[in-house]
Amino acid sequence: MAEENTEGSNENIVDNSSEPANEKKPGKENLRVLENIDVALTVEVGGAEIKIKELLRLGEGSVVELDRLAGDPLDILANGTMIAKGEVVMVGERYGVRFTEIVDPEKRMESV
């Protein structure tokens, strides 16, 4: 969470009051408020629907077939909204994801 500045410092405040109202332009200052908001980034490999009785029978070593083919691009979601497609890569000893296709911003907004 962002820290609130309670000491009266105005160094991040932009005063455009001398400009006429119709000449104010939304700028980067307006977007900076959003830059420090955390989002959950999720990579979805695939999914499956199974019955509860099948779920209860799952154990160590069980395999569930997913609805994706091997090699298909993975869905990359930000707070549950698909923003891109990608592929798994190795970054040192960790997994990473390479963005291969970005979802059109207009389509992203439809799901919000």
Backbone as ProteinMPNN parsed JSONL, in Angstrom:
{"seq_chain_A": "MAEENTEGSNENIVDNSSEPANEKKPGKENLRVLENIDVALTVEVGGAEIKIKELLRLGEGSVVELDRLAGDPLDILANGTMIAKGEVVMVGERYGVRFTEIVDPEKRMESV", "coords_chain_A": {"N_chain_A": [[0.834, -1.18, 0.0], [0.392, 2.292, -0.558], [2.247, 4.873, 1.062], [0.936, 7.431, 3.094], [1.398, 10.851, 2.877], [1.756, 12.876, 5.522], [2.941, 15.125, 6.406], [2.589, 17.586, 5.277], [3.924, 18.216, 2.914], [4.041, 19.481, -0.326], [5.21, 18.644, -2.658], [4.531, 16.781, -4.675], [2.238, 17.736, -5.761], [0.532, 19.184, -8.418], [-0.189, 22.339, -9.532], [-2.451, 23.612, -11.562], [-4.145, 25.707, -11.694], [-4.079, 28.202, -12.867], [-4.46, 27.785, -15.524], [-6.963, 27.844, -18.067], [-10.021, 25.979, -17.708], [-10.75, 24.397, -19.925], [-8.321, 23.918, -21.142], [-6.814, 22.185, -19.657], [-4.898, 19.265, -19.555], [-5.073, 15.754, -19.392], [-2.416, 14.163, -17.924], [0.748, 12.488, -17.439], [1.019, 12.792, -14.725], [-1.486, 12.275, -13.654], [-1.724, 9.548, -14.083], [0.244, 8.514, -12.507], [-0.689, 8.014, -9.978], [-1.769, 5.506, -10.159], [0.394, 3.815, -10.54], [1.613, 2.461, -8.368], [-0.114, 0.528, -7.485], [-0.803, -2.726, -6.516], [-1.131, -5.664, -8.497], [-2.443, -8.906, -9.138], [-0.68, -11.167, -10.923], [-1.283, -13.784, -13.052], [-0.645, -16.93, -14.535], [-2.23, -18.982, -16.716], [-2.345, -22.311, -17.349], [-4.144, -24.158, -18.274], [-7.383, -25.741, -18.096], [-9.851, -27.866, -16.501], [-12.876, -29.713, -16.264], [-14.203, -31.649, -13.78], [-15.943, -34.287, -12.079], [-17.122, -34.253, -8.676], [-16.735, -36.701, -7.368], [-14.608, -37.741, -8.846], [-12.667, -35.857, -8.231], [-12.329, -36.346, -5.494], [-11.072, -38.777, -5.609], [-8.554, -38.236, -6.485], [-5.068, -38.388, -6.05], [-1.654, -38.398, -4.858], [0.444, -38.314, -7.627], [-1.597, -38.575, -9.445], [-3.067, -37.758, -12.615], [-4.529, -35.126, -14.382], [-6.174, -34.408, -17.295], [-5.821, -31.522, -19.222], [-7.56, -28.793, -20.913], [-5.982, -27.804, -22.933], [-3.629, -27.946, -25.629], [-0.311, -29.289, -25.715], [2.208, -26.907, -26.068], [0.489, -24.894, -26.849], [-0.254, -21.376, -26.558], [-0.116, -19.759, -23.353], [-2.527, -18.316, -21.1], [-2.258, -15.068, -19.816], [-3.075, -13.363, -16.992], [-4.216, -10.412, -15.334], [-5.28, -9.622, -12.269], [-7.411, -11.386, -12.813], [-8.255, -10.689, -15.359], [-7.724, -11.266, -18.734], [-4.738, -10.321, -20.214], [-2.743, -10.896, -21.948], [-1.05, -13.334, -24.045], [1.256, -16.021, -23.695], [4.418, -17.754, -23.167], [6.091, -20.295, -21.272], [9.242, -19.741, -19.757], [12.635, -20.26, -18.674], [14.207, -18.559, -16.074], [17.083, -18.246, -14.892], [17.047, -20.167, -12.061], [14.346, -20.176, -11.85], [10.89, -20.198, -12.958], [9.572, -18.302, -15.68], [7.639, -16.025, -17.688], [7.153, -15.37, -21.059], [5.866, -12.758, -22.889], [3.924, -13.122, -25.692], [1.854, -12.207, -27.189], [-0.171, -9.412, -26.977], [-3.263, -8.569, -25.552], [-5.794, -6.735, -27.16], [-6.404, -3.485, -25.962], [-9.081, -2.502, -25.932], [-10.618, -4.846, -25.962], [-9.813, -5.894, -23.531], [-11.006, -4.085, -21.768], [-13.685, -4.689, -22.09], [-14.12, -6.899, -20.502], [-13.935, -5.954, -17.961]], "CA_chain_A": [[0.0, 0.0, 0.0], [1.155, 3.531, -0.633], [2.309, 5.64, 2.294], [0.292, 8.725, 3.002], [2.27, 11.921, 3.336], [0.976, 13.703, 6.437], [3.769, 16.22, 6.897], [2.266, 18.837, 4.606], [4.748, 18.462, 1.736], [3.253, 19.608, -1.55], [6.101, 18.518, -3.802], [3.929, 15.978, -5.728], [0.991, 18.349, -6.192], [0.691, 20.063, -9.566], [-1.232, 23.361, -9.504], [-2.724, 24.152, -12.891], [-5.323, 26.562, -11.548], [-3.976, 29.386, -13.723], [-4.88, 27.426, -16.875], [-8.416, 27.724, -18.24], [-10.494, 24.603, -17.514], [-10.773, 23.643, -21.177], [-6.967, 23.662, -21.616], [-6.149, 21.188, -18.813], [-4.692, 18.014, -20.266], [-4.7, 14.658, -18.507], [-1.032, 13.831, -18.212], [1.379, 11.4, -16.697], [0.812, 13.005, -13.296], [-2.736, 11.62, -13.294], [-1.529, 8.104, -14.117], [1.201, 8.112, -11.475], [-1.453, 7.519, -8.831], [-2.033, 4.083, -10.38], [1.621, 3.04, -10.735], [2.02, 1.662, -7.21], [-1.171, -0.41, -7.094], [-0.439, -4.12, -6.776], [-2.065, -6.525, -9.214], [-2.057, -10.316, -9.118], [-0.397, -11.67, -12.267], [-1.496, -15.228, -13.06], [-0.46, -17.598, -15.821], [-3.142, -20.123, -16.74], [-1.877, -23.373, -18.238], [-5.332, -24.778, -18.851], [-8.395, -26.076, -17.108], [-10.583, -29.11, -16.695], [-14.055, -29.912, -15.428], [-14.315, -33.028, -13.321], [-16.982, -34.497, -11.074], [-16.601, -34.258, -7.307], [-16.247, -38.048, -7.031], [-13.281, -37.875, -9.448], [-11.797, -34.995, -7.447], [-12.045, -37.023, -4.229], [-10.199, -39.927, -5.88], [-7.216, -37.789, -6.867], [-4.027, -38.546, -5.043], [-0.305, -38.127, -5.331], [0.749, -39.008, -8.875], [-2.746, -38.526, -10.357], [-2.927, -36.843, -13.735], [-5.786, -34.599, -14.91], [-5.956, -33.86, -18.628], [-6.301, -30.148, -19.358], [-8.195, -28.471, -22.184], [-5.009, -27.171, -23.838], [-2.624, -28.803, -26.239], [1.074, -28.936, -25.406], [2.715, -25.915, -27.015], [-0.453, -23.772, -26.999], [0.092, -20.234, -25.712], [-0.758, -19.696, -22.048], [-3.212, -17.061, -20.816], [-1.666, -14.253, -18.753], [-4.16, -12.56, -16.436], [-3.947, -9.439, -14.275], [-6.508, -9.568, -11.46], [-8.466, -12.17, -13.438], [-8.553, -10.207, -16.71], [-6.671, -11.672, -19.651], [-4.042, -9.178, -20.804], [-1.771, -11.341, -22.949], [-0.747, -14.759, -24.193], [2.69, -16.16, -23.567], [5.021, -19.079, -23.047], [6.949, -20.458, -20.099], [10.686, -19.707, -19.98], [13.43, -20.387, -17.456], [14.99, -17.378, -15.718], [17.944, -18.825, -13.855], [16.45, -21.351, -11.447], [12.915, -19.941, -11.691], [10.067, -20.092, -14.152], [9.143, -16.975, -16.077], [6.707, -16.073, -18.811], [7.456, -14.434, -22.146], [4.65, -12.278, -23.533], [4.021, -13.309, -27.136], [0.744, -11.492, -27.828], [-0.879, -8.55, -26.032], [-4.687, -8.445, -25.862], [-6.216, -5.383, -27.53], [-6.943, -2.802, -24.778], [-10.546, -2.4, -25.987], [-11.154, -6.146, -25.559], [-9.571, -6.009, -22.09], [-11.982, -3.264, -21.049], [-14.978, -5.345, -22.163], [-14.256, -7.885, -19.422], [-13.816, -5.296, -16.646]], "C_chain_A": [[0.877, 1.24, 0.0], [1.121, 4.231, 0.714], [1.646, 6.982, 2.07], [1.216, 9.772, 3.577], [1.455, 12.859, 4.198], [1.756, 14.898, 6.933], [3.577, 17.516, 6.133], [3.113, 19.15, 3.39], [3.861, 18.488, 0.505], [4.088, 19.346, -2.791], [5.519, 17.672, -4.925], [2.635, 16.569, -6.254], [1.293, 19.316, -7.331], [-0.474, 21.033, -9.553], [-1.364, 23.964, -10.891], [-3.884, 25.13, -12.847], [-5.253, 27.804, -12.425], [-4.389, 29.086, -15.158], [-6.401, 27.424, -16.954], [-8.829, 26.251, -18.182], [-10.457, 23.798, -18.797], [-9.38, 23.345, -21.715], [-6.213, 22.661, -20.743], [-6.075, 19.875, -19.563], [-4.401, 16.917, -19.254], [-3.292, 14.222, -18.879], [-0.537, 12.682, -17.384], [1.168, 11.549, -15.205], [-0.438, 12.279, -12.827], [-2.574, 10.106, -13.239], [-0.579, 7.62, -13.031], [0.513, 7.577, -10.23], [-1.639, 6.005, -8.943], [-0.776, 3.223, -10.379], [1.979, 2.131, -9.575], [0.934, 0.729, -6.698], [-0.728, -1.817, -7.475], [-1.539, -4.819, -7.567], [-1.532, -7.949, -9.133], [-1.89, -10.781, -10.561], [-0.444, -13.188, -12.211], [-1.26, -15.757, -14.462], [-1.291, -18.876, -15.78], [-2.695, -21.119, -17.799], [-3.045, -24.02, -18.956], [-6.311, -25.088, -17.746], [-9.057, -27.394, -17.43], [-11.807, -29.086, -15.8], [-14.125, -31.379, -15.079], [-15.425, -33.099, -12.275], [-16.338, -34.569, -9.69], [-16.06, -35.627, -6.94], [-14.863, -38.299, -7.632], [-12.259, -37.05, -8.671], [-11.38, -35.68, -6.149], [-11.114, -38.217, -4.411], [-8.773, -39.52, -6.249], [-6.243, -37.976, -5.709], [-2.684, -38.212, -5.649], [-0.023, -38.961, -6.577], [-0.408, -39.031, -9.86], [-2.487, -37.503, -11.452], [-4.325, -36.435, -14.191], [-5.47, -33.969, -16.254], [-6.592, -32.476, -18.719], [-6.854, -29.904, -20.747], [-7.275, -27.767, -23.176], [-4.078, -28.218, -24.414], [-1.243, -28.358, -25.787], [1.566, -27.975, -26.474], [1.754, -24.766, -27.275], [0.002, -22.612, -26.125], [-0.72, -20.256, -24.411], [-1.462, -18.352, -21.901], [-2.508, -16.356, -19.669], [-2.751, -13.286, -18.292], [-3.637, -11.6, -15.382], [-5.258, -9.238, -13.536], [-7.679, -10.246, -12.166], [-8.841, -11.743, -14.844], [-7.403, -10.581, -17.636], [-6.067, -10.451, -20.32], [-3.094, -9.598, -21.919], [-1.774, -12.852, -23.058], [0.765, -14.871, -24.126], [3.14, -17.598, -23.477], [5.939, -19.1, -21.838], [8.406, -20.446, -20.534], [11.372, -19.937, -18.637], [14.24, -19.108, -17.284], [15.874, -17.814, -14.561], [17.33, -20.113, -13.357], [14.933, -21.234, -11.313], [12.201, -19.992, -13.038], [9.757, -18.629, -14.418], [8.142, -17.129, -17.21], [7.098, -14.988, -19.809], [6.13, -14.051, -22.804], [4.832, -12.416, -25.037], [2.938, -12.56, -27.891], [0.009, -10.694, -26.751], [-2.33, -8.422, -26.49], [-4.997, -6.973, -26.145], [-6.846, -4.702, -26.312], [-8.465, -2.676, -24.776], [-11.193, -3.716, -25.56], [-10.952, -6.379, -24.068], [-10.639, -5.279, -21.305], [-13.372, -3.879, -21.076], [-15.195, -6.3, -20.996], [-14.148, -7.263, -18.038], [-15.173, -4.876, -16.151]], "O_chain_A": [[1.995, 1.214, 0.516], [0.115, 4.198, 1.422], [1.773, 7.592, 1.008], [1.761, 9.588, 4.666], [0.571, 13.558, 3.703], [1.276, 15.623, 7.805], [4.342, 18.46, 6.329], [3.03, 20.263, 2.87], [3.022, 17.606, 0.321], [3.714, 19.782, -3.88], [5.968, 17.818, -6.062], [1.991, 15.966, -7.111], [2.188, 20.155, -7.229], [-1.63, 20.61, -9.562], [-0.506, 24.725, -11.34], [-4.539, 25.357, -13.864], [-6.29, 28.408, -12.701], [-4.642, 30.007, -15.935], [-7.062, 27.035, -15.991], [-8.055, 25.376, -18.572], [-10.153, 22.606, -18.755], [-9.26, 22.579, -22.671], [-5.074, 22.318, -21.061], [-7.064, 19.421, -20.139], [-3.583, 17.107, -18.354], [-3.019, 13.942, -20.046], [-1.306, 11.992, -16.714], [1.139, 10.553, -14.483], [-0.459, 11.726, -11.727], [-3.224, 9.448, -12.428], [-0.596, 6.442, -12.672], [1.088, 6.765, -9.506], [-1.663, 5.305, -7.93], [-0.875, 2.005, -10.228], [2.608, 1.097, -9.798], [1.046, 0.196, -5.594], [-0.329, -2.067, -8.612], [-2.727, -4.594, -7.334], [-0.323, -8.169, -9.068], [-2.85, -10.787, -11.33], [0.267, -13.808, -11.42], [-1.624, -15.121, -15.451], [-1.087, -19.738, -14.926], [-2.669, -20.811, -18.991], [-2.935, -24.387, -20.126], [-6.087, -24.734, -16.589], [-8.849, -27.967, -18.499], [-11.783, -28.511, -14.712], [-14.11, -32.245, -15.954], [-15.792, -32.092, -11.669], [-15.161, -34.904, -9.556], [-15.031, -35.72, -6.271], [-14.036, -38.979, -7.025], [-11.124, -37.484, -8.474], [-10.218, -35.607, -5.749], [-10.439, -38.624, -3.466], [-7.884, -40.368, -6.317], [-6.576, -37.745, -4.547], [-2.589, -37.796, -6.804], [-0.23, -40.174, -6.577], [-0.232, -39.461, -11.0], [-1.782, -36.515, -11.247], [-5.2, -37.283, -14.367], [-4.604, -33.1, -16.349], [-7.748, -32.282, -18.343], [-6.646, -30.709, -21.656], [-7.747, -27.194, -24.158], [-3.78, -29.232, -23.783], [-1.03, -27.179, -25.506], [1.358, -28.212, -27.664], [2.15, -23.758, -27.861], [0.583, -22.832, -25.062], [-1.862, -20.715, -24.385], [-1.048, -17.362, -22.503], [-2.195, -16.981, -18.656], [-3.278, -12.498, -19.078], [-2.725, -11.934, -14.626], [-6.232, -8.744, -14.105], [-8.804, -9.748, -12.128], [-9.682, -12.39, -15.468], [-6.248, -10.256, -17.362], [-6.777, -9.643, -20.919], [-2.685, -8.774, -22.737], [-2.412, -13.552, -22.272], [1.477, -13.924, -24.461], [2.363, -18.532, -23.68], [6.489, -18.076, -21.43], [8.77, -21.052, -21.542], [10.743, -19.819, -17.586], [14.878, -18.632, -18.223], [15.471, -17.76, -13.399], [17.115, -21.047, -14.13], [14.3, -22.108, -10.721], [12.81, -19.85, -14.098], [9.689, -17.819, -13.494], [7.84, -18.245, -17.634], [7.34, -13.839, -19.439], [5.367, -14.92, -23.226], [5.791, -11.884, -25.598], [3.073, -12.302, -29.087], [-0.387, -11.25, -25.726], [-2.597, -8.195, -27.67], [-4.515, -6.082, -25.446], [-7.735, -5.278, -25.685], [-9.08, -2.738, -23.711], [-12.211, -3.705, -24.867], [-11.799, -6.982, -23.408], [-11.127, -5.782, -20.293], [-14.171, -3.621, -20.175], [-16.326, -6.49, -20.55], [-14.259, -7.971, -17.038], [-15.285, -4.307, -15.065]]}, "name": "protein", "num_of_chains": 1, "seq": "MAEENTEGSNENIVDNSSEPANEKKPGKENLRVLENIDVALTVEVGGAEIKIKELLRLGEGSVVELDRLAGDPLDILANGTMIAKGEVVMVGERYGVRFTEIVDPEKRMESV"}
